[in-house]
Amino acid sequence: MKKILLASATTLVISSLLAAPVFAQDVALDTDKAKVSYGLGLMIGDRVLSQYGDLDLDVLFLAMKAQHAGEETLMTPEEAQAALEAEQQRVATEASAAAAQVGQDFLAENKAKEGVTTTESGLQYEVITAAEGAKPTADDTVSVHYVGTLLDGTEFDSSIARGEPASFPLKGVIPGWTEGLQLMNVGSKFRFVIPSDLAYGDRGAGQAIGPGETLIFEVELLEIK
């Protein structure tokens, strides 16, 4: 009964809000309270709401009013957190699937290009500059210069831009690098196309690399430490 009453109240309030909408021309930002309120609205919209796509703003407003006033809410904090996490997972899954499909199409097209070799794992590489130096093993630490880009050409990382080589143990990087660097001779430069499952998979990496992304690296092997 309690939930039915709350749901009815919610419907009435939403209907009231829809019947008497507030338009921008009706709001005067002539007090500090109004300015702070509007400013918070902008920040919430930019930093939080933009992550969730299509939302019911009337229901959102009801929850904010209830929480701010200390009134009983229709969901517990735990239920709200679970709903947000489920939505984030749904969005991430869809984004990963879409990116993975784009990556598969790119890999299929790139595979047919002259000079491109595809390994058993699915890693693709082509030799830009050949050399006859030693090849590292998985137990080695190497020094390289590299540029990493997404399939659309967006550069997300570059040791060249930073002005200094990167050094790392081959066992401490993504699988595509661990495999690919062992194919290189010191002094050579390769272009790698690394499928998502040999890169960062469904988790992505920070803001720059989304879930399911296929990555391109141009790598110059400078030294085996």
C-alpha positions in Angstrom: 0.0 0.0 0.0 2.8 2.4 0.9 4.5 1.9 -2.5 1.2 2.4 -4.3 0.6 5.7 -2.5 4.2 6.8 -3.2 3.8 5.9 -6.9 0.5 7.7 -7.1 2.1 10.8 -5.5 4.9 10.6 -7.9 2.5 10.5 -10.9 0.6 13.5 -9.5 3.8 15.6 -9.1 5.1 14.6 -12.5 1.8 15.6 -14.1 1.9 18.9 -12.2 5.4 19.5 -13.5 4.5 18.7 -17.0 1.4 20.9 -16.9 3.3 23.9 -15.7 6.8 23.7 -17.1 9.4 26.3 -16.2 10.9 28.1 -19.2 14.3 29.9 -19.4 12.6 33.2 -20.1 10.6 32.8 -16.8 13.8 32.6 -14.7 15.7 35.6 -13.5 19.1 35.0 -12.1 19.0 38.1 -10.0 19.9 36.5 -6.6 22.9 34.6 -5.4 20.7 31.7 -4.6 19.3 31.6 -8.2 22.8 31.8 -9.7 24.2 29.0 -7.5 21.2 26.9 -8.2 21.5 27.4 -12.0 25.2 26.9 -11.9 24.9 23.6 -10.0 22.3 22.5 -12.7 24.8 23.2 -15.4 27.6 21.3 -13.6 25.4 18.3 -12.9 24.3 18.2 -16.5 27.8 18.5 -17.8 29.6 16.2 -15.4 27.0 13.6 -14.4 23.9 13.5 -16.6 25.8 13.6 -19.9 27.1 10.1 -19.1 23.6 8.5 -19.1 22.0 9.6 -22.3 18.2 9.7 -22.4 16.8 10.4 -18.9 13.4 11.2 -17.4 14.3 14.6 -16.0 11.0 15.0 -14.2 11.7 11.8 -12.1 15.3 13.0 -11.7 14.0 16.3 -10.3 11.7 14.5 -7.9 14.5 12.4 -6.5 16.7 15.4 -6.0 14.0 17.4 -4.2 13.2 14.4 -1.9 16.8 13.8 -1.1 17.6 17.5 -0.5 14.5 17.9 1.7 15.3 14.8 3.7 12.0 13.2 2.6 11.4 9.5 2.2 12.5 8.4 -1.3 11.2 5.7 -3.6 14.5 3.9 -3.7 17.1 3.2 -1.1 20.7 4.4 -1.7 21.7 0.7 -2.3 18.9 0.3 -4.9 19.9 3.5 -6.6 23.6 2.4 -6.8 22.6 -0.9 -8.2 20.5 0.7 -10.9 23.3 3.1 -11.9 25.8 0.2 -12.0 23.5 -1.9 -14.2 23.1 1.0 -16.6 26.8 1.7 -16.7 27.4 -2.0 -17.4 24.8 -2.0 -20.2 26.3 1.1 -21.8 29.8 -0.3 -21.5 28.8 -3.7 -23.0 27.1 -2.0 -26.0 30.1 0.3 -26.6 32.5 -2.6 -26.4 30.5 -4.6 -28.9 30.2 -1.7 -31.3 34.0 -1.0 -31.1 34.8 -4.7 -31.4 32.8 -4.9 -34.6 34.6 -1.8 -36.1 37.9 -3.4 -35.1 37.1 -6.7 -36.7 36.1 -5.0 -40.0 39.3 -3.0 -39.9 41.5 -6.0 -39.2 39.8 -8.0 -42.1 40.5 -5.1 -44.5 44.0 -4.5 -43.2 44.9 -8.2 -43.4 44.6 -8.1 -47.2 47.1 -5.3 -47.6 50.5 -6.0 -49.1 53.2 -6.3 -46.4 50.9 -7.0 -43.5 51.4 -10.3 -41.6 48.8 -11.7 -39.2 50.1 -13.9 -36.4 48.2 -16.9 -34.9 46.9 -14.7 -32.0 45.4 -12.2 -34.5 48.1 -9.5 -34.0 48.9 -7.7 -37.3 52.2 -6.1 -38.2 54.2 -4.6 -41.0 57.8 -3.7 -41.2 58.4 0.0 -41.7 62.2 -0.1 -41.2 64.1 -3.3 -41.2 67.2 -3.9 -39.1 69.5 -6.7 -38.1 70.0 -6.1 -34.4 69.2 -8.6 -31.7 65.6 -9.6 -30.9 64.3 -9.4 -27.3 62.7 -12.2 -25.3 59.7 -12.0 -23.0 62.1 -11.8 -20.1 63.9 -8.7 -21.4 63.4 -5.0 -20.7 63.4 -2.8 -23.7 63.6 0.9 -24.7 61.3 2.1 -27.5 59.9 5.1 -29.2 56.2 4.8 -30.1 53.0 6.5 -31.2 49.6 5.0 -30.3 46.4 5.9 -32.2 42.8 4.8 -32.4 41.4 3.5 -35.7 40.0 7.0 -36.4 43.6 8.4 -36.2 43.2 10.0 -32.7 46.6 9.9 -31.0 46.3 8.8 -27.4 49.9 8.3 -26.4 53.4 9.1 -27.8 56.8 8.8 -26.3 58.0 11.1 -29.2 55.6 13.8 -28.0 57.0 13.5 -24.5 60.5 13.8 -25.8 61.9 10.6 -24.2 61.9 6.9 -24.9 59.8 4.5 -22.9 61.4 1.6 -21.1 59.5 -1.5 -19.7 59.8 -5.2 -19.2 58.0 -7.1 -21.9 56.1 -9.1 -19.3 54.6 -5.9 -17.9 52.7 -4.6 -21.0 49.6 -5.6 -23.0 49.8 -9.0 -24.8 50.0 -7.4 -28.2 53.2 -5.6 -27.2 54.7 -8.6 -25.5 54.3 -10.6 -28.6 55.0 -7.9 -31.1 58.2 -6.6 -29.7 59.8 -10.1 -29.8 59.4 -10.0 -33.5 61.5 -6.9 -33.8 65.2 -6.4 -34.2 66.9 -3.6 -32.4 66.9 -0.6 -34.8 63.7 -1.7 -36.6 60.4 0.1 -36.8 57.1 -1.8 -37.0 53.4 -0.8 -37.3 51.2 -3.0 -35.2 47.4 -3.3 -35.3 46.4 -4.9 -32.0 43.0 -6.4 -31.5 41.0 -5.5 -28.4 41.6 -8.9 -26.8 45.4 -8.4 -27.1 45.1 -4.8 -25.8 42.7 -3.5 -23.1 39.7 -5.6 -23.8 36.3 -4.6 -22.4 37.7 -2.5 -19.7 39.4 0.1 -21.9 42.1 2.3 -20.5 41.1 5.6 -18.9 39.3 8.3 -20.9 41.4 7.8 -24.0 40.8 4.2 -24.9 37.3 2.9 -24.8 36.1 -0.7 -24.2 36.6 -3.0 -27.1 39.0 -0.7 -29.0 41.5 -2.0 -31.6 44.7 0.0 -31.4 47.5 1.0 -33.8 51.1 1.5 -32.7 54.1 2.5 -34.6 57.1 1.3 -32.6 60.8 1.7 -33.0 62.9 -0.7 -30.9 65.9 1.3 -29.6 67.6 -1.0 -27.1 67.4 -4.2 -25.1 68.3 -3.2 -21.6 
